[in-house]
Amino acid sequence: MDFENMAMKAIWDELGKAFNQNPEPLGNSTVTYAFELDGEDGGGYGLKLENGQAEMLYEAPENFDCKLKMSAKNFKKLLAGNLNTTAAFMMGRLKVEGKLGYALKLESIIKQYEF
């Protein structure tokens, strides 16, 4: 997918389809992610994983296990496999609230999909 030229809502729709068409990488995780994306086409989003299903939220949930704050541009890089969450965190390009391990788990889940 050409994330660079896609609107974030369209990306969110495509992620939901991919996750639910191939739920195996999601495992039995029960976790809620909040995303605070800055910059052009940014905004608040959420991802709720439960019982091998993904629910895409078009606003950031108030209750979350892990919140990731980054630019929309860096989020698109993450999806394309061009951003390492550990390096981004160390360089200040990614801020995490809640459990850092969930951010690393999300990266490992995303890597199992071909977008």
C-alpha positions as CSV (number, residue, x, y, z in Angstrom):
1,M,0.0,0.0,0.0
2,D,1.1,3.5,-0.7
3,F,0.6,4.9,2.8
4,E,2.3,8.2,1.9
5,N,-0.6,9.2,-0.3
6,M,-3.4,7.7,1.7
7,A,-5.6,9.6,4.2
8,M,-5.4,8.3,7.8
9,K,-9.0,7.2,7.8
10,A,-8.4,5.1,4.7
11,I,-5.4,3.6,6.3
12,W,-7.4,2.8,9.4
13,D,-10.0,1.1,7.2
14,E,-7.4,-1.0,5.5
15,L,-5.7,-2.0,8.7
16,G,-9.0,-3.2,10.1
17,K,-9.6,-5.3,7.0
18,A,-6.1,-6.8,7.1
19,F,-6.2,-7.6,10.8
20,N,-9.6,-9.3,10.7
21,Q,-9.0,-11.2,7.4
22,N,-5.9,-12.7,8.9
23,P,-6.3,-12.6,12.7
24,E,-3.6,-15.2,13.5
25,P,-0.8,-12.6,14.2
26,L,-3.1,-10.9,16.7
27,G,-3.1,-14.1,18.9
28,N,-5.3,-13.9,22.0
29,S,-4.1,-10.5,22.9
30,T,-6.4,-8.3,24.9
31,V,-5.1,-4.8,24.7
32,T,-6.3,-1.3,23.8
33,Y,-4.1,1.1,22.0
34,A,-4.6,4.8,21.7
35,F,-2.8,6.8,19.0
36,E,-2.1,10.5,19.1
37,L,-0.8,11.4,15.7
38,D,0.5,14.9,15.1
39,G,0.9,16.8,11.8
40,E,-0.9,16.7,8.6
41,D,-3.7,14.2,8.6
42,G,-3.1,13.4,12.3
43,G,-5.6,13.0,15.0
44,G,-6.7,10.5,17.6
45,Y,-7.3,6.8,16.8
46,G,-7.6,3.6,18.7
47,L,-7.1,-0.1,18.2
48,K,-8.8,-2.7,20.5
49,L,-7.6,-6.3,20.2
50,E,-9.6,-8.9,21.9
51,N,-10.2,-12.7,21.2
52,G,-8.3,-12.5,17.9
53,Q,-10.3,-9.7,16.5
54,A,-9.4,-6.1,15.9
55,E,-11.8,-3.2,16.5
56,M,-10.6,0.0,14.8
57,L,-11.6,3.2,16.7
58,Y,-11.8,6.5,14.9
59,E,-11.0,8.5,18.0
60,A,-8.5,7.9,20.8
61,P,-10.0,5.9,23.6
62,E,-9.8,7.4,27.1
63,N,-9.0,4.0,28.7
64,F,-6.0,2.3,27.1
65,D,-3.2,0.0,28.0
66,C,-0.7,1.7,25.7
67,K,-0.8,5.2,24.1
68,L,1.6,6.0,21.2
69,K,2.3,9.6,20.4
70,M,4.1,10.3,17.1
71,S,3.7,12.2,13.9
72,A,1.3,10.8,11.3
73,K,4.3,10.6,8.9
74,N,6.2,8.4,11.4
75,F,3.2,6.2,11.9
76,K,3.0,5.6,8.2
77,K,6.7,4.7,8.2
78,L,6.0,2.2,11.0
79,L,3.3,0.5,8.9
80,A,5.6,0.4,5.9
81,G,8.3,-1.3,8.0
82,N,10.6,1.7,7.9
83,L,10.5,2.8,11.6
84,N,11.8,0.8,14.5
85,T,9.8,1.6,17.6
86,T,12.8,1.2,19.9
87,A,15.0,3.5,17.9
88,A,12.1,6.0,17.5
89,F,11.5,5.9,21.3
90,M,15.2,6.5,22.1
91,M,15.3,9.4,19.6
92,G,12.2,11.1,20.9
93,R,10.1,10.4,17.8
94,L,7.8,8.1,19.7
95,K,6.4,8.7,23.1
96,V,4.6,6.0,25.0
97,E,2.2,6.2,27.9
98,G,1.3,2.9,29.6
99,K,3.1,-0.3,29.1
100,L,6.1,0.0,26.7
101,G,6.0,-3.7,26.1
102,Y,2.7,-3.3,24.3
103,A,4.3,-0.9,21.8
104,L,7.0,-3.4,21.0
105,K,4.3,-6.1,20.6
106,L,2.4,-3.9,18.2
107,E,5.4,-3.5,16.0
108,S,5.9,-7.3,15.9
109,I,2.2,-7.8,15.0
110,I,2.4,-5.2,12.2
111,K,5.6,-6.8,10.7
112,Q,3.6,-10.0,10.2
113,Y,1.3,-8.3,7.7
114,E,2.0,-7.3,4.1
115,F,0.4,-4.0,3.4
